[in-house]
Protein backbone atom coordinates (compact mmCIF):
# COMPACT_ATOMS: atom_id res chain seq x y z
CA UNK A 1 0.00 0.00 0.00
CA UNK A 2 1.27 3.45 -0.98
CA UNK A 3 1.08 6.22 1.62
CA UNK A 4 -0.21 9.48 0.14
CA UNK A 5 -0.49 12.86 1.87
CA UNK A 6 -2.65 15.62 0.39
CA UNK A 7 -2.08 19.17 1.66
CA UNK A 8 -4.52 21.77 0.34
CA UNK A 9 -5.83 24.75 2.31
CA UNK A 10 -8.69 25.63 -0.05
CA UNK A 11 -11.84 23.83 1.12
CA UNK A 12 -13.41 23.64 -2.33
CA UNK A 13 -10.23 22.23 -3.87
CA UNK A 14 -9.83 19.76 -1.01
CA UNK A 15 -13.39 18.53 -1.49
CA UNK A 16 -12.70 18.14 -5.21
CA UNK A 17 -9.52 16.13 -4.57
CA UNK A 18 -11.28 13.91 -2.03
CA UNK A 19 -14.03 13.22 -4.56
CA UNK A 20 -11.49 12.25 -7.22
CA UNK A 21 -9.64 9.95 -4.82
CA UNK A 22 -12.72 8.27 -3.43
CA UNK A 23 -14.14 4.88 -4.25
CA UNK A 24 -12.89 3.30 -7.49
CA UNK A 25 -9.72 5.37 -7.92
CA UNK A 26 -8.52 4.71 -4.39
CA UNK A 27 -9.26 0.98 -4.63
CA UNK A 28 -7.51 0.78 -8.00
CA UNK A 29 -4.32 2.33 -6.66
CA UNK A 30 -4.41 0.86 -3.13
CA UNK A 31 -3.68 4.13 -1.32
CA UNK A 32 -3.47 4.98 2.37
CA UNK A 33 -4.42 8.69 2.28
CA UNK A 34 -4.01 11.44 4.87
CA UNK A 35 -5.47 14.92 4.31
CA UNK A 36 -4.12 18.20 5.70
CA UNK A 37 -5.75 21.59 5.27
CA UNK A 38 -3.00 23.34 7.25
CA UNK A 39 0.62 23.09 5.97
CA UNK A 40 1.97 23.99 9.41
CA UNK A 41 0.35 20.90 10.92
CA UNK A 42 2.00 18.74 8.28
CA UNK A 43 5.37 20.48 8.71
CA UNK A 44 5.28 19.64 12.43
CA UNK A 45 4.47 15.97 11.81
CA UNK A 46 7.98 14.81 10.91
CA UNK A 47 7.17 11.15 11.55
CA UNK A 48 4.43 11.24 8.93
CA UNK A 49 6.68 13.12 6.50
CA UNK A 50 9.37 10.48 6.92
CA UNK A 51 6.93 7.59 6.33
CA UNK A 52 5.02 9.03 3.36
CA UNK A 53 5.66 7.83 -0.20
CA UNK A 54 3.84 10.50 -2.23
CA UNK A 55 2.89 14.12 -1.46
CA UNK A 56 0.20 16.09 -3.29
CA UNK A 57 0.83 19.72 -2.32
CA UNK A 58 -0.76 23.05 -3.12
CA UNK A 59 1.93 25.60 -4.02
CA UNK A 60 0.20 28.75 -2.79
CA UNK A 61 -0.67 28.49 0.89
CA UNK A 62 -0.48 31.28 3.49
CA UNK A 63 2.10 31.15 6.30
CA UNK A 64 3.88 28.13 4.82
CA UNK A 65 4.05 27.67 1.06
CA UNK A 66 4.19 24.41 -0.85
CA UNK A 67 7.74 25.29 -1.92
CA UNK A 68 8.86 25.64 1.71
CA UNK A 69 7.05 22.43 2.57
CA UNK A 70 8.76 20.68 -0.32
CA UNK A 71 12.17 21.74 0.97
CA UNK A 72 11.32 20.35 4.40
CA UNK A 73 10.15 17.07 2.87
CA UNK A 74 13.34 16.75 0.83
CA UNK A 75 15.40 17.30 3.99
CA UNK A 76 13.68 14.50 5.92
CA UNK A 77 12.47 12.21 3.13
CA UNK A 78 14.57 12.68 -0.03
CA UNK A 79 13.06 9.59 -1.70
CA UNK A 80 9.46 10.83 -1.55
CA UNK A 81 7.59 11.76 -4.72
CA UNK A 82 6.16 15.29 -4.79
CA UNK A 83 3.33 16.46 -7.02
CA UNK A 84 2.29 20.11 -6.99
CA UNK A 85 -1.18 21.56 -7.40
CA UNK A 86 -1.15 25.04 -8.91
CA UNK A 87 -3.21 27.58 -10.80
CA UNK A 88 -0.25 28.28 -13.13
CA UNK A 89 3.30 27.07 -13.79
CA UNK A 90 4.97 30.38 -12.90
CA UNK A 91 6.44 28.81 -9.76
CA UNK A 92 8.07 25.93 -11.62
CA UNK A 93 11.50 27.58 -11.45
CA UNK A 94 11.22 28.04 -7.67
CA UNK A 95 10.35 24.36 -7.30
CA UNK A 96 13.13 23.18 -9.62
CA UNK A 97 15.43 22.35 -6.70
CA UNK A 98 12.75 20.13 -5.18
CA UNK A 99 12.54 17.88 -8.27
CA UNK A 100 8.77 17.68 -8.28
CA UNK A 101 7.40 14.89 -10.44
CA UNK A 102 4.61 16.97 -11.96
CA UNK A 103 2.54 20.15 -11.78
CA UNK A 104 -1.21 19.62 -11.99
CA UNK A 105 -3.27 22.65 -12.98
CA UNK A 106 -6.36 23.30 -10.87
CA UNK A 107 -9.04 22.17 -11.00
CA UNK A 108 -7.38 18.80 -11.42
CA UNK A 109 -9.12 16.32 -13.69
CA UNK A 110 -9.37 12.64 -12.86
CA UNK A 111 -7.24 11.38 -15.76
CA UNK A 112 -4.33 13.74 -14.98
CA UNK A 113 -4.38 12.80 -11.31
CA UNK A 114 -4.60 9.10 -12.09
CA UNK A 115 -1.66 9.29 -14.51
CA UNK A 116 0.47 11.23 -11.99
CA UNK A 117 -0.31 8.80 -9.18
CA UNK A 118 0.38 5.74 -11.35
CA UNK A 119 3.78 7.18 -12.25
CA UNK A 120 4.42 7.97 -8.59
CA UNK A 121 3.60 4.42 -7.54
CA UNK A 122 5.93 3.06 -10.20
CA UNK A 123 8.75 5.26 -8.88
CA UNK A 124 8.09 4.31 -5.26
CA UNK A 125 8.18 0.62 -6.09
CA UNK A 126 11.32 1.04 -8.17
CA UNK A 127 13.05 2.70 -5.24
CA UNK A 128 12.53 -0.50 -3.26
CA UNK A 129 14.80 -2.44 -5.64
CA UNK A 130 17.42 -4.44 -3.77
CA UNK A 131 21.12 -4.53 -4.62
CA UNK A 132 23.79 -7.04 -3.60
CA UNK A 133 27.30 -6.13 -2.50
CA UNK A 134 29.99 -8.80 -2.34
CA UNK A 135 32.41 -8.09 0.50
CA UNK A 136 35.43 -10.19 1.42
CA UNK A 137 33.38 -12.25 3.88
CA UNK A 138 29.72 -12.08 2.85
CA UNK A 139 27.09 -11.12 0.30
CA UNK A 140 25.14 -8.11 1.61
CA UNK A 141 21.75 -6.95 0.32
CA UNK A 142 20.80 -3.26 0.52
CA UNK A 143 18.20 -0.94 -0.95
CA UNK A 144 19.52 0.44 -4.21
CA UNK A 145 18.01 3.86 -3.45
CA UNK A 146 20.00 4.07 -0.19
CA UNK A 147 23.35 4.13 -1.98
CA UNK A 148 24.61 7.73 -1.99
CA UNK A 149 27.73 7.10 -4.06
CA UNK A 150 30.38 4.50 -4.83
CA UNK A 151 34.10 5.27 -4.70
CA UNK A 152 36.72 3.12 -6.45
CA UNK A 153 40.18 2.87 -4.87
CA UNK A 154 42.86 0.26 -5.51
CA UNK A 155 40.35 -2.11 -7.17
CA UNK A 156 37.99 -2.00 -4.20
CA UNK A 157 34.51 -0.42 -4.18
CA UNK A 158 33.50 1.72 -1.21
CA UNK A 159 29.72 2.07 -0.98
CA UNK A 160 28.43 5.02 1.04
CA UNK A 161 25.02 4.01 2.37
CA UNK A 162 23.38 6.56 4.66
CA UNK A 163 26.76 7.45 6.14
CA UNK A 164 27.93 3.86 6.54
CA UNK A 165 30.79 2.66 4.34
CA UNK A 166 30.65 -0.88 2.99
CA UNK A 167 33.88 -2.18 1.49
CA UNK A 168 33.61 -4.68 -1.35
CA UNK A 169 35.89 -7.51 -2.28
CA UNK A 170 38.96 -6.94 -4.47
CA UNK A 171 38.10 -6.66 -8.18
CA UNK A 172 40.54 -7.49 -10.97
CA UNK A 173 38.64 -5.32 -13.43
CA UNK A 174 37.70 -1.72 -14.23
CA UNK A 175 35.39 0.48 -12.16
CA UNK A 176 32.79 0.48 -14.93
CA UNK A 177 32.79 -3.29 -15.19
CA UNK A 178 32.63 -3.79 -11.41
CA UNK A 179 29.56 -1.52 -11.16
CA UNK A 180 27.96 -2.51 -14.44
CA UNK A 181 24.53 -3.25 -12.94
CA UNK A 182 24.34 0.23 -11.37
CA UNK A 183 24.82 1.85 -14.78
CA UNK A 184 21.48 0.35 -15.81
CA UNK A 185 19.72 2.69 -13.37
CA UNK A 186 19.27 6.24 -14.62
CA UNK A 187 19.79 7.74 -11.16
CA UNK A 188 23.51 6.90 -11.24
CA UNK A 189 26.10 9.00 -13.06
CA UNK A 190 29.86 8.54 -13.40
CA UNK A 191 31.08 11.96 -12.26
CA UNK A 192 34.73 10.98 -12.08
CA UNK A 193 36.82 7.96 -12.93
CA UNK A 194 36.65 7.06 -9.22
CA UNK A 195 33.08 8.11 -8.31
CA UNK A 196 29.64 6.86 -9.26
CA UNK A 197 26.96 9.15 -7.81
CA UNK A 198 23.29 8.54 -7.06
CA UNK A 199 21.68 11.79 -8.28
CA UNK A 200 18.69 11.22 -6.00
CA UNK A 201 21.00 12.20 -3.13
CA UNK A 202 22.45 15.32 -4.76
CA UNK A 203 21.58 18.59 -3.04
CA UNK A 204 23.04 20.76 -5.80
CA UNK A 205 25.55 20.75 -8.61
CA UNK A 206 28.42 23.26 -8.67
CA UNK A 207 31.02 23.82 -11.36
CA UNK A 208 33.45 21.12 -10.31
CA UNK A 209 31.32 18.73 -8.30
CA UNK A 210 28.16 17.62 -6.53
CA UNK A 211 27.13 18.71 -3.05
CA UNK A 212 25.38 15.70 -1.61
CA UNK A 213 22.44 15.80 0.81
CA UNK A 214 24.86 15.07 3.67
CA UNK A 215 26.99 18.05 2.49
CA UNK A 216 29.83 15.87 1.20
CA UNK A 217 31.56 17.19 -1.92
CA UNK A 218 31.97 14.68 -4.77
CA UNK A 219 34.22 15.84 -7.64
CA UNK A 220 33.28 15.99 -11.31
CA UNK A 221 36.28 15.56 -13.57
CA UNK A 222 36.91 18.40 -16.00
CA UNK A 223 36.56 16.25 -19.10
CA UNK A 224 33.16 14.93 -17.94
CA UNK A 225 31.51 18.19 -16.80
CA UNK A 226 29.43 18.82 -19.92
CA UNK A 227 28.17 15.25 -20.08
CA UNK A 228 27.49 15.01 -16.33
CA UNK A 229 25.66 18.37 -16.28
CA UNK A 230 23.40 17.18 -19.11
CA UNK A 231 22.66 13.90 -17.34
CA UNK A 232 21.90 15.69 -14.09
CA UNK A 233 19.62 18.26 -15.76
CA UNK A 234 17.80 15.49 -17.66
CA UNK A 235 17.36 13.57 -14.43
CA UNK A 236 15.96 16.53 -12.48
CA UNK A 237 13.67 17.58 -15.33
CA UNK A 238 12.20 14.07 -15.30
CA UNK A 239 11.44 14.60 -11.61
CA UNK A 240 14.05 12.13 -10.43
CA UNK A 241 13.24 9.09 -12.57
N, C-alpha and C positions, 0 to 999 in steps of 0.2 A: 504494500500500500504506500502511495506517495503522499507525503505531508505537504499540504498547500496552505499558505497564509495569504489572505486578501486584506489589504489595508486601503480603505477608501473612506474619506470623511464626509462625502456628499451622500445624504440619505437616499436620494432618488437613484443615484448611480449604484450604491450598494444594493439596493433592492433589485435593480436590473441584473447585477452580477449574480446575486443569489438565485434569481429566477433561471438564469442561463445554466448555472451549475447544479440545479436541482434535478432530481429524478433520473432520467435516462442518461444524461451526460455524466453525472457523478458515478453512476453504476458502471458505465462503459469504461471510465478511466480509473476506477477504484481509488478515489481520493479521500484523504482524511483532512477536512477543511476547517480552518479557524478564521474567524472574521474579526477585524479590528476597525473601528471607526475613529480611533485616536492614535496617531503615529507615536505619540509619547509613551502610551501604554505598551506598544510593541517594542519600542526602543529600550524600555526598562525590563523587558522579559528576555534576558539574554539566553536563558535555557531553551526557550522556544525557538529563538533565532538560530541557535546552534543545531537544533534537531530538525529544522525545516528543510525540505528539498527544493521547493519552488515558492517564490514570492511574486504576488501580483500587486503592484504598488501604484497608487496615484502619484503623479509627479508634483502637482500643486496642492500642498496642504499647509495651512497656517501653523506657525510655531516650529514645525519640524517638517521640512520638505521631503519628498520622495528621494531626491538626490542625496540629502544628508543621511537618510535612512539606508539608502543603498551602500553608502560608504561604511556605515556601522556594520551592516550585514557582511560586507566583504572582509572586514576586519576580524569578525568572529566566525564566519562561515564562508570561506572563499570558494567552496565547491557548489554553493547554492545557485540555482537558476533564478534570474530576476527578469520579470516582464513588467514594463511600465504602461500605465494607462494615462493618456494625455489628450488634450483637445487639439494639440498641434505638435509638430516635431521640432519646434524651435529650441527645445532644451536637449536635443540629441547630443550636441557637442559637450554640454556640461556633464552628461551621463556617460560619455565615451570611456572615461577611466573605470567605470563600474562594469563595463562589458555586459550590458543588458542584452538578453537574447532577442527581444523584440519590443516595439512600441505599438500599442493598440490604440487606435483613435476612437474616442468616445462619440456616441454610445457604441460600445463593442457589440459586434454581431456574433451570433453563435458559431458560425463556421470559422471565423478568425480566431476566436478564443479556443475552439476545439483544436485547430491546427497548431496553435502556440503551445497548448498543454501537451499534445501528443509529442511534439518535438522536445519539450522539457522532460517528459518522462523517459524518452529515449536517451537523453543526455545523462539523466540521473542514473539510469540503469547501466549505461556505459561506464560511468565513473566508479562502478562497483566491480569492474573487471580486476581479476587477481593476477599477480605477476610473481614469478618464482626467481629467487636469487640463490645461486649455488655458492656457498662459502666453502672454506677449507674443510669444515666438519659436518655441514648439514645443508639441506635444501630448505630455504625459508620461503614462505608465501606471504606477500604483502598486497595491499590495495595499490593498484597502478597509480591512481590519482593522488596517493599520499607521497609519491616520490617527488621531491623538490628539484633535485638535479643529480647527475651522475658525473663524477670526476674520474679521470683515467690517469693513473700514475704507475710507472714501472710494471705495466701489464696487469695491473689489479684495478678493479672497479670499486669506487667508493660511493655508495648510495646514501644520499642525505634524505632521510625520511622523518619528517616532523622534528628535526633537530638531532635525531639519532643517526649515527653513521654505521652502515653495514658494509663490511669489507668482503669482497668476493674472493673466489679462488684465483689462482694465477692463470692468465690466459696467454697462450702462445699464438696470438693473432692480433689484428688491428682493433682499435676502439670501435670503429663502425661495425665490424663483424661481430664483436663481442656483445654489442647492444642492438643487433639487427632487429629484434622483435619490437624494440621501443620505437624504431624509426617508422613502424607501420601506423603509429598513433600520431595524429596531426598536432597534438598538444606539445610534442617534443621537437626541439630545434637544436642543431649542433652549432653552438655559438662560437666554439673554439675547438681546436684539435683535441683538447683535453676535457671539454665540458659539454654535456648534453643536458639541456634545460627544459623543465616542464613549464610552459608558458602560463599555465593556469595559476602558478604561484609567483608570477612576476608582478611586482607592484608598479614599476615603470621602467621604461627603456631610456638610457642616456646614450650619449655619443659612442662611448667605448665599452658599454656593458649593460647588464640588467641589474636593477635593484630588486631583490626578491622580497616577498612578504615578510620575511624575518630580518630584513634590512641587510642581508649579505650581498656583497657585490660580486657578480659573476662576469668575467671579461668576455668581450666579443672581439675576435681577432680582426685586424684592419682589413684583411682581404675578404672577410665574410660579412662586413657590416651592411652592405647594400642588400645582399640576399637575406640576411637575418632580419633586417628591418622590414622587408617585404613580407616575410613569413609571419612576423609578429603582427603587423598591421592586418594582414589577411585573417589571422586567427582572431584578433579582437573584433574585427568587423563582422565576423560570423557569430559573435557573441560567445566565443570560447568553445567552439566545437568544429 
